[in-house]
């Protein structure tokens, strides 16, 4: 499996096939793809994101990943930034 770090520090899998073309996919989204597909199908009006619980963007173990509604995820990071200051 060929991987690299993207510009934001996420681990990316190179060589994912989409429409018969090579592309790249973030590894944390590949790990949770079946669940994300289900949520997108069931609740298409909601934007879902994958959160790294320990905030290490390259730690893509299943137990470290959490699916969240984008608005909740954004709020979580805003509150974390407030605590730092």
N, C-alpha and C positions, 0 to 999 in steps of 0.2 A: 504494500500500500504506500503510495507516494503522498507525503503530506508536506505542508509548509505553514509558516505563520503568516497570517494576513496583516494588513497595516494596523489593525486594532488589537493584535495579539492573540487572535483566535486560531486554533488549529484547523486547517482546511485540507480536505481530501481532494487531491487532483486526479482527475480521470473518471469522475462520475458521468455517466451517460444520460443525456437528456435530449430527446428528439434526434437520436443518432449522432449527436455532437458531444465532444468532450467538454466538460465544464467542471467547476469547483463547487464543493458543498462544505459548509461548516460541520465539523465532526459531531458537535453536540446536537445538532439538528438531525443528523443521520441516526444517532443513538436512540433518539426519541421519535423517529419518523412515524412508526405505526400509530402511536398515541396522538401525535400532532395531526396526522391525516384524519383520524377519527374526529377529533375536536373541530377541525376545519370543516368537515362534512356536517357534523351535528350542529355546530354553532358558527356558521360562516360569517356572521356579522361581527364577531369578536376577533381581535388581533391577538394571537398567542405568541409568547416568546419563551425561550429556554433560559433559565437563570442558573448560574453556577453558585451554589450555596456558599462555598468557601471563597468565592471571588477570584479563584485561580482559573483563568480562561482556558488553560490547556488541560485542566483536570476534568476529563469527560467520562468519568466513571458514572454509571447509572445512579448510584446513591448520592452523587453530588449534584445531580441535575434536577431541576424543578420547573414544571410548566406553569406559567403565570399569564394572566391577562396583562397586556402591555401597560395599561394605565397603572395597575398595581405594581408592576415591576419598576416603572419610572418613579413612582412615589417612594418605593423602597430605597432606590439609589439617591433620591433627593434628601430623604431623612438621614441616610448614612453620611452624605456630604455635610449636612448641618452639624452632625455630631463631631466631625473632624475639626470644625472651626470653633 
